[in-house]
Amino acid sequence: MKRFFSWAVICATALFAACTGGEGTEDEGPDWQIPGGGTISISNVVGSYNSATVTVKSVGTETLAYIVEQRAKEYSAEELFTAGTTVSCNKSGSTTFTLQKLDDNTLYTLYVAGKDKDNIYSDVISHEFTTKTLPEFSVISRSHDGFRAIGRIPQAVPAANVVKWAVTDLASFNFNGGEQSYNYWLNRDESIYKNHLSQQYELDIIPEKRTFTKDGLTYSWYEPILPGQPIVLLLAEYAEGSHSEWGAGHYTPNFGTYNPSGYFRKEVIVASQPTTHSTKASVKLDLRPSGKGSITISATSDITKYNYLILSPEKYNEVLTLLDNNTSYLQWFTTSTLAKELFGAVETKGVTNIDASTLGLQADKEYHLLITAHGNSYGTKQSFVNQTFSLPPAAPLAADNIIIAHRGGSAEAGKSATPDNSIASLKYAMSLGCYAAETDIYWTKDNKIVVAHANSECKINGLYPWESTLAEIQAAGRLSNGEIVPSLEDYIRAVMVKGSKTKLCLDIKAITKPTYHHPESVKACQRACEIIEEMEAQNFCEFICSGWEDIVKHCATYANEAGIAIGAMGKFTASQYKGWGYTWHNRDKSYDISQSKLKSYFDAGMEVSVFTIDSDADWALISSHWQQLRGITTNYPKKIMAKTK
């Protein structure tokens, strides 16, 4: 779409206001009794910068004649019809005409006479008005598809000099050399030269496609102008000779060896801001410490399209520099051609799956994902997302305690808002900096792992997990705080975040009802190992395994092969545990957890953790030797953690 630049005299639009005139006398004001029964009166004069609109009320009048000039003078009606301008007249209502080619800030006198079909009325109406003062620069209209601006060239610039101007979007302007952009843009072939009337200028900027070349590549931008887009407008005198002192805001750069310039002005004009679209694109991050994984962007049907841009910290700062460090311009920039050509912005719709391994993401860097979504084809309705993200850490920070929050510590935090094994309870344990958060896991029929505490019948949401899919379990009910029953992936993503000190202690439950399901318990460990390896979360996870010998033996094999720590709970001896591949024993307080009872495990080089230590009486059982323990599982992590300080 071609963008044209033009210089024009400002012409005000004709105004029409239907009105019926009445008879009057000279003493009543600007109405006169006219032979033949007709009347005219000037009802309104609106002066602009170099034009004015005039509205005349009339009855019986067919033609008007007028003259406008800067000095007061007496004219007869015949002189007006001979030397003036004539206008056809509404015989019973209002007639509006425009006075053009006026000077700004000037007092004028308007003379008007009328006639009917046969007679010129003898009376002449006069009216004085003053045009507005033309500003040095003023934008008088702006939208997503163009601008109108007016201004006055300083008196020091000879009227005969040529004014040169150029326009570009802000980012392209800064991209082409910063301070040197003045020289670059005002020497381009696209810049406009115009010798305008007197000291005034007016310009219209409408959509146009432009290109520029850098490093052998050709780029284009702002076709058309986008809502919220900042445009740089450059205005300069363009003639031989320069002026050394112009006052504040004026400069004396040379735009080329043969084109010294005096007057110069740079303006940043922002197109009308888009209205807010109620729907934003959603983002799901599934990233690995190595940089693998995926980013999924989803948009509902009421988003016609969206532009997204992923920026490293360095590139983000580079973009901000191009935008004069104004973050509000990011929403526009994401949709610009410059963003597409130089920074890899993409325009699309629907669901986008991005292979994170193609992005070159690095550890310990914070990236920005910018998404501008359009609610209509013109982009005048937009929503914006500026989401920061980092690769997950390879391991949690070192915890300064050995507290394991049982079911996330929901009993202490409040089961209504933080139910057992919910993401909320996990975040509670993380907020305390617990060494680990314990949770139960089960294998589902579709080979997924659900995180939940099954009821006494081994059901979750009324379903046996090994007979149901994860989606069926999630659809069958929500947790008390409204959360969906989480998957193991959900839990790992929640804990694998920067600053986390907490691991997941995954409890592989023995299934006893309605019958024994030992294979399904083993499958829970096997599949969990696969998920943990895929998500590179070995340092964030460990297992505890309870149940019969065949369960304990098989689970140790899978965990050791995956490089995931595993401990067992039960009444087996230290030699049995070690023979099956376990390095620690998780022991319930009901089995006797005195130091003497645990000595055989310590002597065998095994670590020991205990559960579930909740009360002061429970604490008394380990108070003398808790520092020898690997972990202390409790429903009240904050309370028990205080005893270890």
ZAMARGU-4260 file (C-alpha; in steps of 0.2 Angstrom, whole numbers, plus 5000, padded with zeros to 4 digits):
<rodrens>
0) 5000/5000/5000 | 5009/5016/4994 | 5011/5030/5007 | 5010/5047/5000 | 5017/5063/5007
5) 5009/5079/5002 | 5010/5098/5007 | 4993/5106/5007 | 4984/5122/5013 | 4972/5118/5027
10) 4955/5118/5021 | 4941/5116/5034 | 4926/5105/5031 | 4910/5114/5027 | 4897/5114/5041
15) 4879/5114/5038 | 4866/5118/5051 | 4848/5120/5045 | 4839/5135/5052 | 4825/5147/5047
20) 4828/5166/5047 | 4816/5179/5053 | 4812/5197/5049 | 4821/5209/5060 | 4828/5227/5061
25) 4845/5234/5061 | 4845/5238/5079 | 4843/5219/5083 | 4860/5214/5076 | 4866/5207/5060
30) 4849/5204/5052 | 4842/5217/5040 | 4826/5219/5032 | 4829/5217/5013 | 4818/5223/4999
35) 4808/5209/4992 | 4806/5200/5009 | 4822/5191/5010 | 4835/5191/5024 | 4853/5185/5027
40) 4863/5185/5043 | 4880/5178/5047 | 4877/5165/5060 | 4895/5158/5063 | 4913/5161/5058
45) 4925/5148/5063 | 4943/5153/5060 | 4957/5139/5058 | 4975/5142/5055 | 4974/5147/5036
50) 4956/5145/5033 | 4939/5148/5040 | 4921/5142/5038 | 4907/5154/5037 | 4888/5149/5040
55) 4875/5161/5033 | 4856/5160/5037 | 4845/5165/5024 | 4826/5167/5019 | 4822/5170/5000
60) 4840/5172/4996 | 4847/5163/4981 | 4865/5169/4979 | 4878/5176/4991 | 4894/5186/4987
65) 4908/5189/4998 | 4926/5197/5000 | 4938/5194/5014 | 4953/5205/5017 | 4965/5211/5031
70) 4959/5229/5031 | 4943/5237/5034 | 4934/5245/5019 | 4917/5249/5014 | 4910/5239/4999
75) 4893/5241/4991 | 4883/5225/4987 | 4885/5228/4968 | 4904/5228/4971 | 4904/5212/4980
80) 4894/5203/4966 | 4906/5211/4954 | 4923/5208/4962 | 4919/5195/4975 | 4916/5176/4976
85) 4898/5170/4973 | 4890/5155/4982 | 4873/5147/4978 | 4862/5149/4993 | 4849/5139/5002
90) 4833/5149/5001 | 4826/5144/5018 | 4840/5138/5029 | 4859/5139/5031 | 4873/5140/5018
95) 4891/5136/5023 | 4907/5141/5013 | 4925/5140/5016 | 4938/5155/5016 | 4955/5148/5010
100) 4973/5154/5009 | 4972/5165/5025 | 4987/5169/5035 | 4988/5162/5053 | 4986/5174/5068
105) 4978/5188/5057 | 4963/5199/5059 | 4951/5198/5044 | 4935/5207/5039 | 4922/5197/5029
110) 4909/5206/5019 | 4893/5197/5013 | 4879/5202/5002 | 4864/5193/4995 | 4851/5193/4981
115) 4836/5184/4975 | 4832/5179/4958 | 4830/5197/4952 | 4837/5209/4964 | 4854/5212/4973
120) 4850/5217/4991 | 4858/5234/4995 | 4864/5230/5012 | 4881/5222/5016 | 4885/5212/5031
125) 4903/5213/5039 | 4911/5202/5052 | 4928/5202/5059 | 4938/5187/5065 | 4956/5181/5069
130) 4964/5165/5063 | 4972/5154/5075 | 4991/5155/5078 | 5000/5141/5068 | 5011/5132/5081
135) 5029/5127/5077 | 5023/5109/5076 | 5007/5101/5080 | 4999/5084/5076 | 4981/5087/5072
140) 4976/5070/5069 | 4983/5052/5071 | 4976/5035/5068 | 4983/5017/5064 | 4983/5022/5046
145) 4990/5039/5045 | 4994/5056/5052 | 4991/5075/5049 | 5003/5088/5056 | 5005/5106/5054
150) 5018/5119/5059 | 5027/5135/5056 | 5045/5137/5049 | 5055/5149/5060 | 5056/5167/5054
155) 5074/5165/5052 | 5073/5153/5038 | 5070/5162/5022 | 5053/5158/5015 | 5060/5154/4998
160) 5071/5140/5006 | 5066/5122/5004 | 5060/5111/5018 | 5065/5093/5018 | 5057/5080/5028
165) 5058/5061/5031 | 5049/5049/5041 | 5052/5031/5048 | 5047/5021/5063 | 5057/5023/5079
170) 5065/5007/5079 | 5071/5008/5061 | 5077/5026/5064 | 5088/5021/5079 | 5094/5005/5070
175) 5101/5015/5056 | 5114/5024/5066 | 5108/5033/5082 | 5114/5051/5081 | 5119/5048/5063
180) 5101/5043/5058 | 5098/5062/5055 | 5110/5062/5041 | 5105/5045/5035 | 5086/5048/5034
185) 5086/5066/5027 | 5098/5060/5012 | 5087/5046/5007 | 5078/5046/4990 | 5062/5044/4999
190) 5064/5061/5008 | 5052/5074/5002 | 5058/5092/4996 | 5044/5105/4995 | 5044/5124/4993
195) 5029/5129/5003 | 5019/5145/5005 | 5025/5158/5016 | 5031/5151/5033 | 5018/5137/5035
200) 5018/5119/5031 | 5006/5105/5032 | 5009/5086/5029 | 5000/5070/5027 | 5007/5053/5031
205) 4998/5038/5025 | 5002/5020/5023 | 5017/5016/5012 | 5030/5002/5010 | 5048/5007/5012
210) 5064/4997/5011 | 5082/4999/5017 | 5098/4989/5014 | 5110/4984/5028 | 5124/4972/5026
215) 5118/4967/5009 | 5100/4963/5015 | 5085/4973/5011 | 5072/4976/5025 | 5055/4984/5025
220) 5044/4991/5038 | 5028/4999/5044 | 5016/4994/5030 | 5004/5000/5036 | 5007/5010/5051
225) 5002/5000/5066 | 4991/5004/5081 | 5003/5011/5095 | 5017/5013/5083 | 5029/5027/5086
230) 5035/5036/5070 | 5050/5048/5069 | 5047/5063/5058 | 5062/5074/5053 | 5060/5091/5047
235) 5074/5102/5041 | 5078/5117/5031 | 5087/5112/5015 | 5097/5126/5007 | 5114/5133/5005
240) 5120/5141/5021 | 5117/5137/5039 | 5112/5146/5055 | 5123/5143/5070 | 5111/5148/5084
245) 5093/5142/5084 | 5088/5141/5102 | 5082/5126/5112 | 5077/5111/5102 | 5085/5117/5086
250) 5102/5111/5078 | 5113/5114/5064 | 5119/5097/5057 | 5125/5095/5040 | 5115/5083/5029
255) 5128/5079/5016 | 5142/5089/5010 | 5132/5099/4998 | 5117/5101/5009 | 5121/5111/5025
260) 5105/5113/5035 | 5100/5125/5048 | 5082/5122/5055 | 5080/5105/5061 | 5066/5096/5071
265) 5064/5078/5076 | 5047/5072/5082 | 5041/5055/5088 | 5022/5053/5084 | 5013/5038/5091
270) 4998/5031/5082 | 4982/5030/5091 | 4983/5016/5104 | 4974/5000/5101 | 4959/4996/5113
275) 4962/4981/5124 | 4956/4964/5118 | 4950/4954/5133 | 4958/4938/5128 | 4977/4934/5129
280) 4987/4920/5121 | 4992/4907/5134 | 5009/4900/5136 | 5015/4883/5143 | 5033/4880/5146
285) 5040/4863/5147 | 5059/4866/5147 | 5074/4855/5152 | 5090/4861/5160 | 5100/4857/5145
290) 5089/4868/5134 | 5078/4855/5127 | 5059/4854/5129 | 5045/4864/5121 | 5036/4881/5122
295) 5017/4880/5117 | 5007/4896/5113 | 4988/4894/5112 | 4976/4907/5106 | 4957/4905/5106
300) 4946/4908/5091 | 4942/4926/5095 | 4961/4930/5092 | 4962/4932/5073 | 4981/4931/5074
305) 4996/4934/5085 | 5014/4939/5084 | 5027/4932/5095 | 5045/4936/5098 | 5058/4927/5110
310) 5072/4938/5116 | 5088/4934/5125 | 5093/4947/5139 | 5105/4955/5127 | 5093/4955/5112
315) 5079/4962/5124 | 5090/4977/5129 | 5095/4980/5111 | 5076/4981/5107 | 5073/4993/5121
320) 5087/5004/5115 | 5079/5005/5098 | 5063/5009/5107 | 5071/5023/5117 | 5069/5012/5132
325) 5050/5014/5132 | 5043/4997/5136 | 5025/5002/5131 | 5032/5001/5113 | 5036/4983/5114
330) 5018/4978/5110 | 5019/4987/5094 | 5037/4982/5090 | 5032/4963/5091 | 5021/4966/5076
335) 5033/4976/5066 | 5042/4970/5050 | 5059/4975/5058 | 5056/4963/5072 | 5052/4949/5060
340) 5067/4952/5049 | 5080/4956/5062 | 5074/4947/5078 | 5064/4932/5071 | 5047/4938/5076
345) 5033/4926/5069 | 5015/4930/5064 | 5003/4915/5066 | 4987/4909/5074 | 4980/4895/5083
350) 4992/4883/5093 | 5011/4885/5090 | 5023/4872/5097 | 5041/4878/5098 | 5055/4866/5099
355) 5066/4874/5113 | 5082/4865/5107 | 5081/4877/5091 | 5082/4892/5102 | 5099/4891/5109
360) 5093/4894/5127 | 5107/4895/5140 | 5106/4892/5159 | 5105/4906/5171 | 5098/4918/5158
365) 5081/4926/5159 | 5072/4927/5142 | 5057/4937/5136 | 5042/4930/5127 | 5032/4944/5119
370) 5015/4940/5112 | 5004/4953/5103 | 4987/4946/5100 | 4975/4954/5088 | 4956/4954/5091
375) 4952/4960/5073 | 4960/4961/5056 | 4966/4979/5058 | 4975/4976/5075 | 4965/4990/5083
380) 4960/4978/5097 | 4976/4970/5105 | 4981/4960/5120 | 4999/4959/5125 | 5010/4946/5135
385) 5028/4950/5141 | 5032/4934/5150 | 5050/4931/5157 | 5056/4913/5159 | 5073/4904/5162
390) 5078/4886/5160 | 5075/4876/5175 | 5090/4873/5186 | 5099/4856/5185 | 5097/4853/5204
395) 5089/4862/5219 | 5099/4873/5230 | 5106/4865/5246 | 5093/4864/5260 | 5098/4868/5277
400) 5087/4856/5285 | 5081/4837/5283 | 5062/4841/5285 | 5051/4831/5273 | 5033/4839/5272
405) 5021/4824/5272 | 5008/4827/5258 | 5016/4844/5256 | 5012/4849/5274 | 4993/4852/5270
410) 4988/4847/5288 | 4998/4862/5294 | 4994/4874/5280 | 4975/4870/5280 | 4968/4856/5269
415) 4954/4867/5261 | 4966/4879/5253 | 4981/4867/5252 | 4974/4849/5250 | 4985/4834/5251
420) 4997/4832/5236 | 4991/4848/5228 | 5002/4860/5219 | 4997/4872/5233 | 5004/4861/5246
425) 5020/4858/5236 | 5022/4877/5236 | 5019/4878/5254 | 5033/4866/5257 | 5044/4875/5245
430) 5040/4892/5254 | 5047/4884/5270 | 5063/4878/5261 | 5059/4860/5266 | 5072/4847/5260
435) 5058/4838/5252 | 5039/4836/5249 | 5032/4819/5250 | 5018/4813/5239 | 5010/4797/5233
440) 5011/4792/5215 | 5000/4779/5205 | 5001/4772/5187 | 4986/4775/5176 | 4979/4764/5162
445) 4986/4776/5149 | 5004/4774/5156 | 5004/4791/5165 | 5008/4795/5183 | 4995/4803/5194
450) 5000/4812/5210 | 4987/4810/5223 | 4983/4802/5240 | 4971/4788/5236 | 4957/4784/5249
455) 4956/4768/5259 | 4948/4759/5244 | 4964/4764/5234 | 4953/4775/5223 | 4956/4793/5217
460) 4940/4803/5213 | 4931/4787/5214 | 4941/4778/5201 | 4954/4765/5202 | 4969/4773/5194
465) 4976/4757/5185 | 4959/4755/5177 | 4957/4773/5172 | 4966/4786/5161 | 4974/4802/5169
470) 4961/4812/5159 | 4947/4802/5166 | 4953/4804/5184 | 4955/4823/5182 | 4938/4825/5174
475) 4930/4815/5189 | 4933/4829/5201 | 4944/4843/5207 | 4953/4846/5223 | 4945/4856/5237
480) 4954/4872/5231 | 4949/4870/5213 | 4965/4862/5207 | 4965/4848/5194 | 4972/4832/5201
485) 4991/4834/5195 | 5001/4823/5185 | 5019/4819/5189 | 5025/4831/5175 | 5015/4845/5183
490) 5023/4842/5200 | 5040/4841/5193 | 5038/4858/5183 | 5032/4866/5199 | 5047/4861/5209
495) 5060/4863/5196 | 5061/4882/5197 | 5075/4894/5201 | 5078/4896/5219 | 5070/4880/5224
500) 5078/4870/5239 | 5065/4857/5239 | 5065/4839/5231 | 5050/4828/5228 | 5050/4812/5239
505) 5039/4801/5228 | 5030/4787/5238 | 5027/4771/5228 | 5012/4764/5236 | 5008/4746/5238
510) 4990/4743/5232 | 4980/4731/5243 | 4962/4734/5237 | 4951/4727/5230 | 4965/4715/5228
515) 4984/4715/5227 | 4991/4724/5212 | 5010/4723/5214 | 5014/4725/5195 | 5004/4741/5195
520) 5015/4747/5209 | 5031/4743/5200 | 5024/4751/5184 | 5022/4767/5194 | 5041/4767/5198
525) 5046/4762/5181 | 5036/4775/5172 | 5040/4788/5184 | 5059/4785/5181 | 5056/4787/5162
530) 5047/4804/5165 | 5060/4810/5177 | 5074/4806/5165 | 5065/4814/5151 | 5063/4830/5161
535) 5081/4829/5167 | 5074/4830/5185 | 5085/4816/5193 | 5092/4829/5205 | 5075/4835/5210
540) 5067/4818/5214 | 5069/4803/5225 | 5058/4788/5229 | 5053/4779/5245 | 5046/4762/5241
545) 5034/4752/5253 | 5027/4735/5251 | 5031/4717/5248 | 5048/4710/5243 | 5044/4709/5224
550) 5039/4727/5224 | 5054/4733/5233 | 5067/4723/5223 | 5060/4728/5206 | 5058/4747/5210
555) 5076/4748/5216 | 5082/4741/5200 | 5073/4754/5189 | 5078/4768/5201 | 5096/4764/5201
560) 5097/4762/5182 | 5089/4779/5181 | 5101/4787/5193 | 5087/4792/5205 | 5090/4789/5224
565) 5078/4777/5232 | 5074/4771/5250 | 5063/4758/5257 | 5051/4757/5271 | 5046/4741/5280
570) 5054/4728/5292 | 5068/4721/5282 | 5086/4720/5288 | 5100/4731/5283 | 5108/4717/5274
575) 5092/4714/5264 | 5090/4732/5259 | 5108/4733/5254 | 5107/4717/5244 | 5092/4724/5234
580) 5101/4740/5230 | 5095/4752/5244 | 5106/4765/5252 | 5093/4771/5266 | 5079/4764/5276
585) 5063/4774/5279 | 5056/4769/5296 | 5039/4772/5304 | 5039/4778/5322 | 5028/4763/5327
590) 5043/4752/5323 | 5054/4759/5336 | 5065/4773/5330 | 5076/4774/5345 | 5095/4776/5342
595) 5099/4758/5348 | 5086/4751/5336 | 5093/4760/5322 | 5111/4756/5326 | 5112/4741/5314
600) 5107/4751/5299 | 5120/4765/5304 | 5133/4751/5307 | 5129/4744/5290 | 5133/4761/5282
605) 5115/4764/5278 | 5106/4781/5281 | 5089/4781/5290 | 5074/4793/5288 | 5059/4792/5300
610) 5040/4796/5298 | 5028/4803/5304 | 5035/4815/5317 | 5021/4827/5322 | 5019/4829/5341
615) 5031/4834/5355 | 5030/4816/5360 | 5035/4810/5343 | 5050/4822/5343 | 5055/4816/5360
620) 5058/4799/5351 | 5072/4806/5340 | 5078/4822/5350 | 5094/4814/5355 | 5099/4808/5338
625) 5089/4817/5325 | 5106/4824/5318 | 5111/4807/5312 | 5095/4805/5302 | 5094/4807/5283
630) 5076/4815/5284 | 5061/4818/5296 | 5044/4816/5288 | 5031/4827/5296 | 5013/4834/5293
635) 5019/4849/5302 | 5035/4855/5294 | 5036/4872/5301 | 5034/4866/5318 | 5046/4852/5318
640) 5059/4863/5308 | 5059/4875/5322 | 5065/4861/5334 | 5080/4858/5323 | 5086/4876/5323
</rodrens>
